[in-house]
Amino acid sequence: MMKLSEKTKNFILYGIENKIERKEIYKFDGAILFLCFLAMFIADSTPSPSFYRIFLILFYVVFVIATFSKSDVTGEKTFWIHGIQGLGMSILFGWFGTILMFSTLEKEDYSSYMAILLIVYIMSAIAYTCLVMFLIKKGIYNSDSNKKVMGGWSFVCFGMLGISVAKIMSSKIPYISMIRIAGLGFYVLSLLCLMSIIFFVKYFLIKKYKLKPNE
């Protein structure tokens, strides 16, 4: 079995000491349920409303089963929960963005649009993977000072994004452009949530190598 470097172990175990309370899982289930109901309402504007409603029902049932816990979650299972929650949000936000974009396109353009969208998601996943590998090499997951800096930058980025959206919403732009901007906003949220798939990698690596904190 391949031996992991110390920096890689630090990355894999980063955050394993966190705990997820059971009530927080239920709250998240409620938030997903609300988004699913909203998605069902929007499904009326899709070519196959019944199909999408069935998909959303099955999606929610699978989501709840995958994240269910009778007690507070600790250890590597927190990574599993975070991964499922992030993936679920990514799927829903991506769905909202696609429905909005489809409303501004001709039906014959759907296939080419989805192909381009798939490429964008793949390229984003590759870019994020490269970023994680760079941070691992820098030992960022073993530095408290860097954690604080990164957290600060996250708030700054979201703040700038919020200001930009507010300016766009207050400006006089065509309705179609507004719909497309909203769709792009949902895609940005979807891609951000998609980054949580790294939690699955951490979860399965911990299981495979039987890693424990402070080894």
C-alpha positions in Angstrom: 0.0 0.0 0.0 1.3 3.5 -0.9 2.7 5.4 2.0 1.2 8.9 2.6 3.3 11.9 3.2 2.9 13.8 6.5 1.4 16.8 4.6 -1.1 14.6 2.9 -2.1 13.1 6.2 -2.6 16.6 7.6 -4.9 17.4 4.7 -6.9 14.2 5.0 -7.4 14.6 8.8 -7.9 18.4 8.6 -11.3 19.1 10.3 -11.9 15.6 11.7 -12.2 16.9 15.2 -15.3 18.8 14.3 -18.7 17.6 15.3 -22.1 17.8 13.6 -25.1 17.9 15.9 -28.1 15.8 14.9 -30.4 18.8 14.9 -28.1 20.6 12.4 -28.6 17.7 10.0 -32.3 17.9 10.4 -32.2 21.7 9.8 -30.2 21.0 6.6 -32.8 18.4 5.5 -35.5 21.1 6.0 -33.5 23.6 3.8 -33.1 21.0 1.1 -36.9 20.1 1.3 -37.7 23.8 0.8 -35.4 24.0 -2.2 -37.0 20.8 -3.6 -40.5 22.3 -3.3 -39.3 25.5 -5.0 -37.7 23.3 -7.7 -41.0 21.5 -8.2 -42.8 24.8 -8.7 -40.3 25.8 -11.3 -40.6 22.4 -12.9 -43.9 23.6 -14.5 -41.8 25.5 -17.0 -39.8 22.4 -18.1 -40.6 20.2 -21.1 -41.3 17.2 -18.7 -42.7 18.5 -15.4 -43.8 15.0 -14.1 -40.3 13.5 -14.8 -38.6 16.3 -12.9 -41.0 16.1 -9.9 -40.3 12.3 -9.6 -36.6 13.0 -9.9 -36.8 15.6 -7.1 -38.8 13.3 -4.8 -36.3 10.5 -5.3 -33.4 13.0 -4.9 -34.7 14.2 -1.5 -35.4 10.6 -0.2 -31.9 9.5 -1.1 -30.4 12.7 0.4 -32.2 12.2 3.8 -31.3 8.5 3.9 -27.6 9.2 3.1 -27.3 11.9 5.9 -29.5 10.3 8.5 -28.0 9.8 12.0 -29.6 8.9 15.3 -26.9 10.8 17.2 -24.4 13.6 16.8 -21.8 12.8 14.1 -18.1 12.8 14.9 -14.9 11.5 13.3 -14.6 10.7 9.6 -18.4 10.4 9.2 -18.5 14.3 9.4 -16.7 14.3 6.0 -19.4 12.0 4.6 -22.2 14.2 5.8 -20.5 17.4 4.5 -19.9 15.7 1.2 -23.5 14.6 0.7 -24.8 18.0 1.8 -22.5 19.9 -0.5 -23.2 17.6 -3.4 -27.0 18.0 -2.8 -26.8 21.8 -2.8 -24.6 21.7 -5.9 -27.1 19.6 -7.8 -30.1 21.8 -6.8 -28.3 25.1 -7.6 -27.1 23.7 -10.9 -30.7 22.6 -11.7 -32.0 26.1 -11.0 -29.3 27.7 -13.1 -30.0 25.3 -16.0 -33.8 25.8 -16.0 -33.3 29.6 -16.0 -30.8 29.3 -18.9 -33.0 27.0 -20.9 -35.8 29.6 -20.7 -33.6 32.0 -22.7 -32.5 29.4 -25.3 -34.0 27.6 -28.2 -34.7 23.8 -27.8 -32.2 22.9 -30.5 -29.5 24.6 -28.5 -30.0 22.5 -25.3 -27.6 19.7 -26.3 -24.7 22.0 -27.2 -25.3 24.1 -24.1 -25.2 21.0 -21.8 -22.0 19.9 -23.4 -20.4 23.2 -22.8 -21.7 23.2 -19.2 -20.2 19.8 -18.6 -16.8 21.0 -19.8 -17.0 24.0 -17.5 -17.8 21.7 -14.5 -15.0 19.3 -15.3 -12.5 22.2 -15.8 -13.6 23.7 -12.5 -13.1 20.4 -10.7 -9.6 20.0 -12.2 -8.7 23.6 -11.2 -9.9 23.0 -7.6 -8.0 19.7 -7.4 -4.8 21.5 -8.5 -5.4 24.2 -5.9 -5.8 21.6 -3.1 -2.6 19.9 -4.2 -0.8 23.2 -4.1 -2.1 23.9 -0.6 -1.1 20.4 0.5 2.5 21.0 -0.7 2.5 24.4 1.1 1.4 22.7 4.3 -1.5 25.0 4.6 -3.6 22.4 6.4 -1.2 22.4 9.3 -1.0 26.2 9.9 -3.5 28.0 12.1 -2.3 31.4 10.9 -3.0 30.5 7.3 -6.5 29.2 8.2 -7.4 32.6 9.5 -6.1 34.4 6.5 -8.0 32.1 4.1 -11.2 32.5 6.1 -10.8 36.3 5.9 -10.3 36.1 2.2 -13.4 34.0 1.9 -15.6 36.6 3.6 -14.0 39.4 1.4 -14.8 37.4 -1.8 -18.4 36.8 -0.8 -18.8 40.4 0.2 -17.5 41.6 -3.2 -19.8 39.1 -4.9 -22.8 40.5 -3.0 -22.0 44.1 -3.8 -21.6 43.2 -7.5 -25.0 41.4 -7.5 -26.6 44.4 -5.8 -25.3 46.8 -8.5 -26.5 44.5 -11.3 -30.0 44.2 -9.8 -30.3 48.0 -9.4 -29.2 48.7 -12.9 -31.5 48.9 -15.9 -30.8 45.8 -18.0 -33.0 43.7 -20.3 -35.1 40.9 -18.8 -33.3 38.2 -20.7 -30.0 39.4 -19.5 -31.3 39.5 -15.9 -32.4 35.9 -16.2 -29.0 34.8 -17.5 -27.2 36.7 -14.8 -29.4 34.9 -12.2 -28.6 31.6 -13.9 -24.9 32.3 -13.8 -25.3 33.2 -10.1 -26.8 29.8 -9.4 -24.0 28.1 -11.3 -21.4 29.9 -9.2 -23.2 28.6 -6.1 -23.3 25.2 -7.6 -19.6 25.1 -8.3 -18.7 26.4 -4.9 -20.9 23.6 -3.3 -19.3 21.1 -5.7 -16.0 21.6 -4.0 -17.3 19.6 -1.1 -16.7 16.4 -3.1 -13.2 16.6 -1.6 -14.8 15.4 1.7 -15.6 12.1 0.0 -12.0 11.7 -1.0 -10.9 12.4 2.6 -13.6 10.0 4.0 -12.6 7.1 1.8 -8.8 7.7 2.3 -9.3 7.6 6.0 -11.2 4.3 5.6 -8.6 2.9 3.3 -5.5 3.8 5.3 -7.2 3.5 8.7 -5.9 7.0 9.7 -6.4 8.4 13.2 -5.8 11.9 14.5 -2.4 12.5 16.2 -0.9 9.3 14.8 
